Amino acid sequence: MAVQCPTCSKPAEKPHSPFCSRRCAQADLGRWFSGQYGVPSAEDPDSADLEALEEAIAEALENGTVIKGSFGRQ
Ligand SMILES: [Zn+2]
């Protein structure tokens, strides 16, 4: 029973199975990443947003330790 390439429906070739070629395997992988297989398509946050988030977390942690450390001392 021949396996069909999920990308182009040609018979799959062993080294690339279940795809017929490396190109088709990569095309399928690309579709996975772009969320066409039911993966929730959460938009990538901007790196600026990530930086802001990291800063906020770092600040919160810092404040948390500061508050903890200063409680009872003053
Ligand atoms: Zn193919």
N, CA, C, O and the ligand as a Tripos MOL2 file, in Angstrom:
@<TRIPOS>MOLECULE
protein
  297   295    75     0     0
PROTEIN
NO_CHARGES

@<TRIPOS>ATOM
      1 N           0.8480   -1.2000    0.0000 N.3       1 MET1
      2 CA          0.0000    0.0000    0.0000 C.3       1 MET1
      3 C           0.8790    1.2430    0.0000 C.2       1 MET1
      4 O           1.6430    1.4760    0.9360 O.2       1 MET1
      5 N           0.7640    2.0280   -1.0460 N.am      2 ALA2
      6 CA          1.6200    3.2080   -1.1740 C.3       2 ALA2
      7 C           1.1130    4.3390   -0.2960 C.2       2 ALA2
      8 O          -0.0860    4.6070   -0.2170 O.2       2 ALA2
      9 N           2.0380    4.9770    0.3460 N.am      3 VAL3
     10 CA          1.7010    6.1500    1.1480 C.3       3 VAL3
     11 C           1.7550    7.3620    0.2500 C.2       3 VAL3
     12 O           2.6990    7.5470   -0.5180 O.2       3 VAL3
     13 N           0.7330    8.1830    0.3580 N.am      4 GLN4
     14 CA          0.7230    9.3920   -0.4620 C.3       4 GLN4
     15 C           1.3120   10.5700    0.2940 C.2       4 GLN4
     16 O           1.1030   10.7260    1.4970 O.2       4 GLN4
     17 N           2.0400   11.3800   -0.4190 N.am      5 CYS5
     18 CA          2.6030   12.5910    0.1480 C.3       5 CYS5
     19 C           1.4620   13.5170    0.5680 C.2       5 CYS5
     20 O           0.6210   13.8750   -0.2570 O.2       5 CYS5
     21 N           1.4260   13.9070    1.8410 N.am      6 PRO6
     22 CA          0.3300   14.7610    2.3210 C.3       6 PRO6
     23 C           0.3080   16.1290    1.6450 C.2       6 PRO6
     24 O          -0.7140   16.8140    1.6420 O.2       6 PRO6
     25 N           1.4380   16.5150    1.0780 N.am      7 THR7
     26 CA          1.5140   17.8420    0.4750 C.3       7 THR7
     27 C           1.0010   17.8420   -0.9530 C.2       7 THR7
     28 O           0.2010   18.6980   -1.3320 O.2       7 THR7
     29 N           1.4630   16.8760   -1.7520 N.am      8 CYS8
     30 CA          1.1000   16.9090   -3.1700 C.3       8 CYS8
     31 C           0.4370   15.6290   -3.6460 C.2       8 CYS8
     32 O           0.0960   15.5140   -4.8230 O.2       8 CYS8
     33 N           0.2440   14.6500   -2.7420 N.am      9 SER9
     34 CA         -0.4540   13.4040   -3.0440 C.3       9 SER9
     35 C           0.2900   12.4790   -4.0000 C.2       9 SER9
     36 O          -0.2900   11.5180   -4.5060 O.2       9 SER9
     37 N           1.5510   12.7540   -4.2510 N.am     10 LYS10
     38 CA          2.3520   11.8140   -5.0310 C.3      10 LYS10
     39 C           2.7640   10.6780   -4.1110 C.2      10 LYS10
     40 O           2.7250   10.8270   -2.8900 O.2      10 LYS10
     41 N           3.1590    9.5410   -4.6820 N.am     11 PRO11
     42 CA          3.6300    8.4460   -3.8210 C.3      11 PRO11
     43 C           4.8270    8.8940   -2.9930 C.2      11 PRO11
     44 O           5.7480    9.5310   -3.5030 O.2      11 PRO11
     45 N           4.7990    8.5520   -1.7100 N.am     12 ALA12
     46 CA          5.8860    8.9730   -0.8220 C.3      12 ALA12
     47 C           7.1620    8.2310   -1.1590 C.2      12 ALA12
     48 O           7.1280    7.0700   -1.5650 O.2      12 ALA12
     49 N           8.2780    8.9000   -0.9900 N.am     13 GLU13
     50 CA          9.5930    8.2870   -1.1910 C.3      13 GLU13
     51 C          10.2260    8.0350    0.1570 C.2      13 GLU13
     52 O          10.1720    8.8790    1.0520 O.2      13 GLU13
     53 N          10.8280    6.8650    0.2970 N.am     14 LYS14
     54 CA         11.3650    6.4140    1.5910 C.3      14 LYS14
     55 C          12.1630    7.4450    2.3820 C.2      14 LYS14
     56 O          11.8420    7.7060    3.5420 O.2      14 LYS14
     57 N          13.1950    8.0350    1.7840 N.am     15 PRO15
     58 CA         14.0140    8.9210    2.6340 C.3      15 PRO15
     59 C          13.2330   10.0940    3.1980 C.2      15 PRO15
     60 O          13.6240   10.6910    4.2010 O.2      15 PRO15
     61 N          12.1300   10.4170    2.5480 N.am     16 HIS16
     62 CA         11.3820   11.5950    2.9840 C.3      16 HIS16
     63 C          10.0220   11.2270    3.5480 C.2      16 HIS16
     64 O           9.2230   12.1070    3.8710 O.2      16 HIS16
     65 N           9.7520    9.9270    3.6680 N.am     17 SER17
     66 CA          8.4200    9.4930    4.0540 C.3      17 SER17
     67 C           7.9500   10.2040    5.3260 C.2      17 SER17
     68 O           8.7600   10.4220    6.2280 O.2      17 SER17
     69 N           6.6790   10.5700    5.4270 N.am     18 PRO18
     70 CA          5.6240   10.1970    4.4710 C.3      18 PRO18
     71 C           5.5030   11.1630    3.2980 C.2      18 PRO18
     72 O           4.4530   11.2290    2.6580 O.2      18 PRO18
     73 N           6.5370   11.8940    3.0160 N.am     19 PHE19
     74 CA          6.4810   12.8540    1.9190 C.3      19 PHE19
     75 C           7.2270   12.3080    0.7130 C.2      19 PHE19
     76 O           7.9550   11.3200    0.8030 O.2      19 PHE19
     77 N           7.0270   12.9810   -0.4250 N.am     20 CYS20
     78 CA          7.6920   12.5270   -1.6380 C.3      20 CYS20
     79 C           9.0520   13.1890   -1.7770 C.2      20 CYS20
     80 O           9.9290   12.6990   -2.4880 O.2      20 CYS20
     81 N           9.2100   14.2970   -1.0920 N.am     21 SER21
     82 CA         10.4690   15.0160   -1.2250 C.3      21 SER21
     83 C          10.7030   15.8970   -0.0130 C.2      21 SER21
     84 O           9.7970   16.1510    0.7810 O.2      21 SER21
     85 N          11.9260   16.3510    0.1090 N.am     22 ARG22
     86 CA         12.2870   17.2360    1.2040 C.3      22 ARG22
     87 C          11.4680   18.5160    1.1330 C.2      22 ARG22
     88 O          11.0470   19.0690    2.1490 O.2      22 ARG22
     89 N          11.2520   18.9710   -0.1030 N.am     23 ARG23
     90 CA         10.5080   20.2140   -0.3050 C.3      23 ARG23
     91 C           9.0920   20.0870    0.2660 C.2      23 ARG23
     92 O           8.5890   20.9940    0.9290 O.2      23 ARG23
     93 N           8.4670   18.9450   -0.0070 N.am     24 CYS24
     94 CA          7.0990   18.7450    0.4660 C.3      24 CYS24
     95 C           7.0740   18.6150    1.9920 C.2      24 CYS24
     96 O           6.1440   19.0880    2.6460 O.2      24 CYS24
     97 N           8.1080   17.9690    2.5530 N.am     25 ALA25
     98 CA          8.1810   17.8440    4.0050 C.3      25 ALA25
     99 C           8.2830   19.2190    4.6390 C.2      25 ALA25
    100 O           7.6480   19.5020    5.6540 O.2      25 ALA25
    101 N           9.0920   20.0670    4.0230 N.am     26 GLN26
    102 CA          9.2670   21.4090    4.5690 C.3      26 GLN26
    103 C           8.0190   22.2430    4.3770 C.2      26 GLN26
    104 O           7.6760   23.0680    5.2240 O.2      26 GLN26
    105 N           7.3420   22.0290    3.2690 N.am     27 ALA27
    106 CA          6.1010   22.7620    3.0230 C.3      27 ALA27
    107 C           5.0650   22.3830    4.0760 C.2      27 ALA27
    108 O           4.3140   23.2290    4.5640 O.2      27 ALA27
    109 N           5.0400   21.0790    4.4210 N.am     28 ASP28
    110 CA          4.1000   20.6230    5.4400 C.3      28 ASP28
    111 C           4.4530   21.2020    6.8000 C.2      28 ASP28
    112 O           3.5840   21.6260    7.5620 O.2      28 ASP28
    113 N           5.7460   21.2100    7.0870 N.am     29 LEU29
    114 CA          6.2210   21.7760    8.3460 C.3      29 LEU29
    115 C           5.8370   23.2510    8.4190 C.2      29 LEU29
    116 O           5.4340   23.7540    9.4680 O.2      29 LEU29
    117 N           5.9720   23.9300    7.2820 N.am     30 GLY30
    118 CA          5.6100   25.3460    7.2290 C.3      30 GLY30
    119 C           4.1490   25.5560    7.5610 C.2      30 GLY30
    120 O           3.7830   26.5210    8.2320 O.2      30 GLY30
    121 N           3.3080   24.6360    7.0790 N.am     31 ARG31
    122 CA          1.8770   24.7610    7.3800 C.3      31 ARG31
    123 C           1.6040   24.5260    8.8540 C.2      31 ARG31
    124 O           0.7200   25.1460    9.4450 O.2      31 ARG31
    125 N           2.3880   23.6050    9.4470 N.am     32 TRP32
    126 CA          2.2480   23.3900   10.8900 C.3      32 TRP32
    127 C           2.5350   24.6810   11.6260 C.2      32 TRP32
    128 O           1.7880   25.0990   12.5110 O.2      32 TRP32
    129 N           3.6450   25.3060   11.2350 N.am     33 PHE33
    130 CA          4.0570   26.5110   11.9360 C.3      33 PHE33
    131 C           3.0770   27.6440   11.7090 C.2      33 PHE33
    132 O           2.8720   28.4710   12.5980 O.2      33 PHE33
    133 N           2.4650   27.6950   10.5310 N.am     34 SER34
    134 CA          1.5420   28.7880   10.2680 C.3      34 SER34
    135 C           0.1580   28.4840   10.8190 C.2      34 SER34
    136 O          -0.7760   29.2630   10.6280 O.2      34 SER34
    137 N           0.0280   27.3630   11.4960 N.am     35 GLY35
    138 CA         -1.1900   27.0900   12.2330 C.3      35 GLY35
    139 C          -2.3560   26.5680   11.4190 C.2      35 GLY35
    140 O          -3.5060   26.6960   11.8380 O.2      35 GLY35
    141 N          -2.0800   25.9800   10.2630 N.am     36 GLN36
    142 CA         -3.1880   25.5010    9.4520 C.3      36 GLN36
    143 C          -3.6880   24.1340    9.8920 C.2      36 GLN36
    144 O          -4.6530   23.6210    9.3240 O.2      36 GLN36
    145 N          -3.0600   23.5420   10.8800 N.am     37 TYR37
    146 CA         -3.4960   22.2310   11.3380 C.3      37 TYR37
    147 C          -4.1850   22.3220   12.6920 C.2      37 TYR37
    148 O          -4.0550   21.4220   13.5210 O.2      37 TYR37
    149 N          -4.8990   23.3800   12.9090 N.am     38 GLY38
    150 CA         -5.6800   23.4890   14.1300 C.3      38 GLY38
    151 C          -4.8860   23.9940   15.3200 C.2      38 GLY38
    152 O          -5.4130   24.0870   16.4290 O.2      38 GLY38
    153 N          -3.6330   24.3180   15.0990 N.am     39 VAL39
    154 CA         -2.8550   24.9120   16.1850 C.3      39 VAL39
    155 C          -3.3610   26.3420   16.3670 C.2      39 VAL39
    156 O          -3.4470   27.1020   15.4030 O.2      39 VAL39
    157 N          -3.6930   26.7030   17.6000 N.am     40 PRO40
    158 CA         -4.1970   28.0630   17.8160 C.3      40 PRO40
    159 C          -3.2140   29.0820   17.2680 C.2      40 PRO40
    160 O          -2.0350   29.0730   17.6210 O.2      40 PRO40
    161 N          -3.6970   29.9490   16.4160 N.am     41 SER41
    162 CA         -2.7920   30.8870   15.7550 C.3      41 SER41
    163 C          -2.5830   32.1190   16.6120 C.2      41 SER41
    164 O          -3.0540   33.2140   16.3030 O.2      41 SER41
    165 N          -1.8630   31.9010   17.6940 N.am     42 ALA42
    166 CA         -1.5100   33.0410   18.5360 C.3      42 ALA42
    167 C          -0.4480   33.8540   17.8150 C.2      42 ALA42
    168 O           0.5540   33.3090   17.3530 O.2      42 ALA42
    169 N          -0.6620   35.1140   17.7230 N.am     43 GLU43
    170 CA          0.3070   35.9360   17.0140 C.3      43 GLU43
    171 C           1.5680   36.0840   17.8400 C.2      43 GLU43
    172 O           1.5290   36.2470   19.0600 O.2      43 GLU43
    173 N           2.6780   36.0230   17.1400 N.am     44 ASP44
    174 CA          3.9490   36.1750   17.8380 C.3      44 ASP44
    175 C           4.0280   37.5680   18.4460 C.2      44 ASP44
    176 O           3.8390   38.5670   17.7530 O.2      44 ASP44
    177 N           4.3020   37.6270   19.7200 N.am     45 PRO45
    178 CA          4.4440   38.9490   20.3210 C.3      45 PRO45
    179 C           5.6890   39.6390   19.7710 C.2      45 PRO45
    180 O           6.6930   38.9880   19.4820 O.2      45 PRO45
    181 N           5.6150   40.9230   19.6340 N.am     46 ASP46
    182 CA          6.7900   41.6650   19.1790 C.3      46 ASP46
    183 C           7.9150   41.4760   20.1780 C.2      46 ASP46
    184 O           7.6780   41.2460   21.3640 O.2      46 ASP46
    185 N           9.1230   41.5730   19.6960 N.am     47 SER47
    186 CA         10.2520   41.4530   20.6140 C.3      47 SER47
    187 C          10.2090   42.5850   21.6320 C.2      47 SER47
    188 O          10.6690   42.4250   22.7630 O.2      47 SER47
    189 N           9.6690   43.7090   21.2420 N.am     48 ALA48
    190 CA          9.5390   44.8360   22.1560 C.3      48 ALA48
    191 C           8.5860   44.4730   23.2940 C.2      48 ALA48
    192 O           8.8280   44.8010   24.4560 O.2      48 ALA48
    193 N           7.4980   43.7880   22.9360 N.am     49 ASP49
    194 CA          6.5430   43.3540   23.9520 C.3      49 ASP49
    195 C           7.1970   42.3680   24.9070 C.2      49 ASP49
    196 O           6.9940   42.4230   26.1200 O.2      49 ASP49
    197 N           7.9890   41.4630   24.3320 N.am     50 LEU50
    198 CA          8.6710   40.4780   25.1610 C.3      50 LEU50
    199 C           9.6300   41.1620   26.1230 C.2      50 LEU50
    200 O           9.7230   40.8090   27.2980 O.2      50 LEU50
    201 N          10.3380   42.1450   25.5930 N.am     51 GLU51
    202 CA         11.2810   42.8750   26.4470 C.3      51 GLU51
    203 C          10.5400   43.5730   27.5710 C.2      51 GLU51
    204 O          10.9720   43.5500   28.7230 O.2      51 GLU51
    205 N           9.4100   44.1980   27.2250 N.am     52 ALA52
    206 CA          8.6180   44.9050   28.2300 C.3      52 ALA52
    207 C           8.1150   43.9280   29.2830 C.2      52 ALA52
    208 O           8.0940   44.2340   30.4750 O.2      52 ALA52
    209 N           7.7090   42.7430   28.8210 N.am     53 LEU53
    210 CA          7.2060   41.7220   29.7390 C.3      53 LEU53
    211 C           8.3080   41.2700   30.6830 C.2      53 LEU53
    212 O           8.1080   41.1550   31.8920 O.2      53 LEU53
    213 N           9.4890   41.0120   30.0970 N.am     54 GLU54
    214 CA         10.6130   40.5790   30.9160 C.3      54 GLU54
    215 C          10.9690   41.6440   31.9390 C.2      54 GLU54
    216 O          11.2660   41.3410   33.0950 O.2      54 GLU54
    217 N          10.9340   42.8950   31.4990 N.am     55 GLU55
    218 CA         11.2340   43.9970   32.4080 C.3      55 GLU55
    219 C          10.2120   44.0400   33.5410 C.2      55 GLU55
    220 O          10.5620   44.2080   34.7090 O.2      55 GLU55
    221 N           8.9400   43.8830   33.1690 N.am     56 ALA56
    222 CA          7.8700   43.9370   34.1710 C.3      56 ALA56
    223 C           8.0290   42.8110   35.1800 C.2      56 ALA56
    224 O           7.8450   43.0110   36.3800 O.2      56 ALA56
    225 N           8.3730   41.6220   34.6830 N.am     57 ILE57
    226 CA          8.5590   40.4760   35.5780 C.3      57 ILE57
    227 C           9.7440   40.7120   36.5000 C.2      57 ILE57
    228 O           9.6710   40.4830   37.7070 O.2      57 ILE57
    229 N          10.8330   41.1750   35.9060 N.am     58 ALA58
    230 CA         12.0310   41.4470   36.6960 C.3      58 ALA58
    231 C          11.7300   42.5000   37.7590 C.2      58 ALA58
    232 O          12.1660   42.3910   38.9050 O.2      58 ALA58
    233 N          10.9720   43.5240   37.3510 N.am     59 GLU59
    234 CA         10.6300   44.5990   38.2810 C.3      59 GLU59
    235 C           9.7550   44.0640   39.4190 C.2      59 GLU59
    236 O           9.9590   44.3830   40.5900 O.2      59 GLU59
    237 N           8.7770   43.2430   39.0360 N.am     60 ALA60
    238 CA          7.8620   42.6830   40.0360 C.3      60 ALA60
    239 C           8.6330   41.8230   41.0220 C.2      60 ALA60
    240 O           8.4050   41.8930   42.2300 O.2      60 ALA60
    241 N           9.5490   41.0110   40.5010 N.am     61 LEU61
    242 CA         10.3580   40.1620   41.3810 C.3      61 LEU61
    243 C          11.2080   41.0120   42.3040 C.2      61 LEU61
    244 O          11.3490   40.7390   43.4960 O.2      61 LEU61
    245 N          11.7680   42.0510   41.7070 N.am     62 GLU62
    246 CA         12.6220   42.9370   42.4860 C.3      62 GLU62
    247 C          11.8100   43.6070   43.5840 C.2      62 GLU62
    248 O          12.2070   43.6220   44.7490 O.2      62 GLU62
    249 N          10.6790   44.1530   43.2000 N.am     63 ASN63
    250 CA          9.8020   44.8140   44.1720 C.3      63 ASN63
    251 C           9.3660   43.8380   45.2470 C.2      63 ASN63
    252 O           9.3060   44.1750   46.4290 O.2      63 ASN63
    253 N           9.0600   42.6120   44.8140 N.am     64 GLY64
    254 CA          8.6130   41.5970   45.7610 C.3      64 GLY64
    255 C           9.6630   41.3390   46.8150 C.2      64 GLY64
    256 O           9.3520   41.2760   48.0040 O.2      64 GLY64
    257 N          10.8990   41.1890   46.3940 N.am     65 THR65
    258 CA         11.9630   40.9240   47.3640 C.3      65 THR65
    259 C          12.2110   42.1480   48.2180 C.2      65 THR65
    260 O          12.4840   42.0350   49.4130 O.2      65 THR65
    261 N          12.1160   43.3290   47.6020 N.am     66 VAL66
    262 CA         12.3250   44.5740   48.3530 C.3      66 VAL66
    263 C          11.2730   44.6970   49.4370 C.2      66 VAL66
    264 O          11.5840   44.9850   50.5930 O.2      66 VAL66
    265 N           9.9990   44.4710   49.0450 N.am     67 ILE67
    266 CA          8.8950   44.5780   50.0080 C.3      67 ILE67
    267 C           9.0790   43.5490   51.1270 C.2      67 ILE67
    268 O           8.9630   43.8690   52.3100 O.2      67 ILE67
    269 N           9.3650   42.3180   50.7280 N.am     68 LYS68
    270 CA          9.5620   41.2560   51.7140 C.3      68 LYS68
    271 C          10.6880   41.6080   52.6680 C.2      68 LYS68
    272 O          10.5770   41.4810   53.8880 O.2      68 LYS68
    273 N          11.7840   42.0600   52.0540 N.am     69 GLY69
    274 CA         12.9690   42.3450   52.8440 C.3      69 GLY69
    275 C          12.7950   43.5230   53.7710 C.2      69 GLY69
    276 O          13.3980   43.5800   54.8430 O.2      69 GLY69
    277 N          11.9390   44.4970   53.3420 N.am     70 SER70
    278 CA         11.8250   45.7080   54.1600 C.3      70 SER70
    279 C          10.7130   45.5930   55.2040 C.2      70 SER70
    280 O          10.6290   46.4100   56.1210 O.2      70 SER70
    281 N           9.8700   44.5830   55.0600 N.am     71 PHE71
    282 CA          8.7780   44.4150   56.0250 C.3      71 PHE71
    283 C           9.3360   44.1070   57.4070 C.2      71 PHE71
    284 O          10.1980   43.2400   57.5530 O.2      71 PHE71
    285 N           8.8600   44.7920   58.3910 N.am     72 GLY72
    286 CA          9.2740   44.5050   59.7520 C.3      72 GLY72
    287 C          10.5470   45.2130   60.1500 C.2      72 GLY72
    288 O          10.9210   45.2560   61.3220 O.2      72 GLY72
    289 N          11.2160   45.7780   59.1290 N.am     73 ARG73
    290 CA         12.4890   46.4290   59.4650 C.3      73 ARG73
    291 C          12.2500   47.9050   59.8010 C.2      73 ARG73
    292 O          12.9690   48.5140   60.5930 O.2      73 ARG73
    293 N          11.1870   48.4640   59.1500 N.am     74 GLN74
    294 CA         11.0070   49.9020   59.3670 C.3      74 GLN74
    295 C           9.8030   50.1800   60.2310 C.2      74 GLN74
    296 O           9.5020   51.3390   60.5160 O.2      74 GLN74
    297 ZN          5.0170   15.7700   -2.3500 Zn       75 ZN75
@<TRIPOS>BOND
     1     1     2 1
     2     2     3 1
     3     3     4 2
     4     3     5 am
     5     5     6 1
     6     6     7 1
     7     7     8 2
     8     7     9 am
     9     9    10 1
    10    10    11 1
    11    11    12 2
    12    11    13 am
    13    13    14 1
    14    14    15 1
    15    15    16 2
    16    15    17 am
    17    17    18 1
    18    18    19 1
    19    19    20 2
    20    19    21 am
    21    21    22 1
    22    22    23 1
    23    23    24 2
    24    23    25 am
    25    25    26 1
    26    26    27 1
    27    27    28 2
    28    27    29 am
    29    29    30 1
    30    30    31 1
    31    31    32 2
    32    31    33 am
    33    33    34 1
    34    34    35 1
    35    35    36 2
    36    35    37 am
    37    37    38 1
    38    38    39 1
    39    39    40 2
    40    39    41 am
    41    41    42 1
    42    42    43 1
    43    43    44 2
    44    43    45 am
    45    45    46 1
    46    46    47 1
    47    47    48 2
    48    47    49 am
    49    49    50 1
    50    50    51 1
    51    51    52 2
    52    51    53 am
    53    53    54 1
    54    54    55 1
    55    55    56 2
    56    55    57 am
    57    57    58 1
    58    58    59 1
    59    59    60 2
    60    59    61 am
    61    61    62 1
    62    62    63 1
    63    63    64 2
    64    63    65 am
    65    65    66 1
    66    66    67 1
    67    67    68 2
    68    67    69 am
    69    69    70 1
    70    70    71 1
    71    71    72 2
    72    71    73 am
    73    73    74 1
    74    74    75 1
    75    75    76 2
    76    75    77 am
    77    77    78 1
    78    78    79 1
    79    79    80 2
    80    79    81 am
    81    81    82 1
    82    82    83 1
    83    83    84 2
    84    83    85 am
    85    85    86 1
    86    86    87 1
    87    87    88 2
    88    87    89 am
    89    89    90 1
    90    90    91 1
    91    91    92 2
    92    91    93 am
    93    93    94 1
    94    94    95 1
    95    95    96 2
    96    95    97 am
    97    97    98 1
    98    98    99 1
    99    99   100 2
   100    99   101 am
   101   101   102 1
   102   102   103 1
   103   103   104 2
   104   103   105 am
   105   105   106 1
   106   106   107 1
   107   107   108 2
   108   107   109 am
   109   109   110 1
   110   110   111 1
   111   111   112 2
   112   111   113 am
   113   113   114 1
   114   114   115 1
   115   115   116 2
   116   115   117 am
   117   117   118 1
   118   118   119 1
   119   119   120 2
   120   119   121 am
   121   121   122 1
   122   122   123 1
   123   123   124 2
   124   123   125 am
   125   125   126 1
   126   126   127 1
   127   127   128 2
   128   127   129 am
   129   129   130 1
   130   130   131 1
   131   131   132 2
   132   131   133 am
   133   133   134 1
   134   134   135 1
   135   135   136 2
   136   135   137 am
   137   137   138 1
   138   138   139 1
   139   139   140 2
   140   139   141 am
   141   141   142 1
   142   142   143 1
   143   143   144 2
   144   143   145 am
   145   145   146 1
   146   146   147 1
   147   147   148 2
   148   147   149 am
   149   149   150 1
   150   150   151 1
   151   151   152 2
   152   151   153 am
   153   153   154 1
   154   154   155 1
   155   155   156 2
   156   155   157 am
   157   157   158 1
   158   158   159 1
   159   159   160 2
   160   159   161 am
   161   161   162 1
   162   162   163 1
   163   163   164 2
   164   163   165 am
   165   165   166 1
   166   166   167 1
   167   167   168 2
   168   167   169 am
   169   169   170 1
   170   170   171 1
   171   171   172 2
   172   171   173 am
   173   173   174 1
   174   174   175 1
   175   175   176 2
   176   175   177 am
   177   177   178 1
   178   178   179 1
   179   179   180 2
   180   179   181 am
   181   181   182 1
   182   182   183 1
   183   183   184 2
   184   183   185 am
   185   185   186 1
   186   186   187 1
   187   187   188 2
   188   187   189 am
   189   189   190 1
   190   190   191 1
   191   191   192 2
   192   191   193 am
   193   193   194 1
   194   194   195 1
   195   195   196 2
   196   195   197 am
   197   197   198 1
   198   198   199 1
   199   199   200 2
   200   199   201 am
   201   201   202 1
   202   202   203 1
   203   203   204 2
   204   203   205 am
   205   205   206 1
   206   206   207 1
   207   207   208 2
   208   207   209 am
   209   209   210 1
   210   210   211 1
   211   211   212 2
   212   211   213 am
   213   213   214 1
   214   214   215 1
   215   215   216 2
   216   215   217 am
   217   217   218 1
   218   218   219 1
   219   219   220 2
   220   219   221 am
   221   221   222 1
   222   222   223 1
   223   223   224 2
   224   223   225 am
   225   225   226 1
   226   226   227 1
   227   227   228 2
   228   227   229 am
   229   229   230 1
   230   230   231 1
   231   231   232 2
   232   231   233 am
   233   233   234 1
   234   234   235 1
   235   235   236 2
   236   235   237 am
   237   237   238 1
   238   238   239 1
   239   239   240 2
   240   239   241 am
   241   241   242 1
   242   242   243 1
   243   243   244 2
   244   243   245 am
   245   245   246 1
   246   246   247 1
   247   247   248 2
   248   247   249 am
   249   249   250 1
   250   250   251 1
   251   251   252 2
   252   251   253 am
   253   253   254 1
   254   254   255 1
   255   255   256 2
   256   255   257 am
   257   257   258 1
   258   258   259 1
   259   259   260 2
   260   259   261 am
   261   261   262 1
   262   262   263 1
   263   263   264 2
   264   263   265 am
   265   265   266 1
   266   266   267 1
   267   267   268 2
   268   267   269 am
   269   269   270 1
   270   270   271 1
   271   271   272 2
   272   271   273 am
   273   273   274 1
   274   274   275 1
   275   275   276 2
   276   275   277 am
   277   277   278 1
   278   278   279 1
   279   279   280 2
   280   279   281 am
   281   281   282 1
   282   282   283 1
   283   283   284 2
   284   283   285 am
   285   285   286 1
   286   286   287 1
   287   287   288 2
   288   287   289 am
   289   289   290 1
   290   290   291 1
   291   291   292 2
   292   291   293 am
   293   293   294 1
   294   294   295 1
   295   295   296 2
@<TRIPOS>SUBSTRUCTURE
     1 MET1         2 RESIDUE 1 A MET
     2 ALA2         6 RESIDUE 1 A ALA
     3 VAL3        10 RESIDUE 1 A VAL
     4 GLN4        14 RESIDUE 1 A GLN
     5 CYS5        18 RESIDUE 1 A CYS
     6 PRO6        22 RESIDUE 1 A PRO
     7 THR7        26 RESIDUE 1 A THR
     8 CYS8        30 RESIDUE 1 A CYS
     9 SER9        34 RESIDUE 1 A SER
    10 LYS10       38 RESIDUE 1 A LYS
    11 PRO11       42 RESIDUE 1 A PRO
    12 ALA12       46 RESIDUE 1 A ALA
    13 GLU13       50 RESIDUE 1 A GLU
    14 LYS14       54 RESIDUE 1 A LYS
    15 PRO15       58 RESIDUE 1 A PRO
    16 HIS16       62 RESIDUE 1 A HIS
    17 SER17       66 RESIDUE 1 A SER
    18 PRO18       70 RESIDUE 1 A PRO
    19 PHE19       74 RESIDUE 1 A PHE
    20 CYS20       78 RESIDUE 1 A CYS
    21 SER21       82 RESIDUE 1 A SER
    22 ARG22       86 RESIDUE 1 A ARG
    23 ARG23       90 RESIDUE 1 A ARG
    24 CYS24       94 RESIDUE 1 A CYS
    25 ALA25       98 RESIDUE 1 A ALA
    26 GLN26      102 RESIDUE 1 A GLN
    27 ALA27      106 RESIDUE 1 A ALA
    28 ASP28      110 RESIDUE 1 A ASP
    29 LEU29      114 RESIDUE 1 A LEU
    30 GLY30      118 RESIDUE 1 A GLY
    31 ARG31      122 RESIDUE 1 A ARG
    32 TRP32      126 RESIDUE 1 A TRP
    33 PHE33      130 RESIDUE 1 A PHE
    34 SER34      134 RESIDUE 1 A SER
    35 GLY35      138 RESIDUE 1 A GLY
    36 GLN36      142 RESIDUE 1 A GLN
    37 TYR37      146 RESIDUE 1 A TYR
    38 GLY38      150 RESIDUE 1 A GLY
    39 VAL39      154 RESIDUE 1 A VAL
    40 PRO40      158 RESIDUE 1 A PRO
    41 SER41      162 RESIDUE 1 A SER
    42 ALA42      166 RESIDUE 1 A ALA
    43 GLU43      170 RESIDUE 1 A GLU
    44 ASP44      174 RESIDUE 1 A ASP
    45 PRO45      178 RESIDUE 1 A PRO
    46 ASP46      182 RESIDUE 1 A ASP
    47 SER47      186 RESIDUE 1 A SER
    48 ALA48      190 RESIDUE 1 A ALA
    49 ASP49      194 RESIDUE 1 A ASP
    50 LEU50      198 RESIDUE 1 A LEU
    51 GLU51      202 RESIDUE 1 A GLU
    52 ALA52      206 RESIDUE 1 A ALA
    53 LEU53      210 RESIDUE 1 A LEU
    54 GLU54      214 RESIDUE 1 A GLU
    55 GLU55      218 RESIDUE 1 A GLU
    56 ALA56      222 RESIDUE 1 A ALA
    57 ILE57      226 RESIDUE 1 A ILE
    58 ALA58      230 RESIDUE 1 A ALA
    59 GLU59      234 RESIDUE 1 A GLU
    60 ALA60      238 RESIDUE 1 A ALA
    61 LEU61      242 RESIDUE 1 A LEU
    62 GLU62      246 RESIDUE 1 A GLU
    63 ASN63      250 RESIDUE 1 A ASN
    64 GLY64      254 RESIDUE 1 A GLY
    65 THR65      258 RESIDUE 1 A THR
    66 VAL66      262 RESIDUE 1 A VAL
    67 ILE67      266 RESIDUE 1 A ILE
    68 LYS68      270 RESIDUE 1 A LYS
    69 GLY69      274 RESIDUE 1 A GLY
    70 SER70      278 RESIDUE 1 A SER
    71 PHE71      282 RESIDUE 1 A PHE
    72 GLY72      286 RESIDUE 1 A GLY
    73 ARG73      290 RESIDUE 1 A ARG
    74 GLN74      294 RESIDUE 1 A GLN
    75 ZN75       297 GROUP 0 **** ****
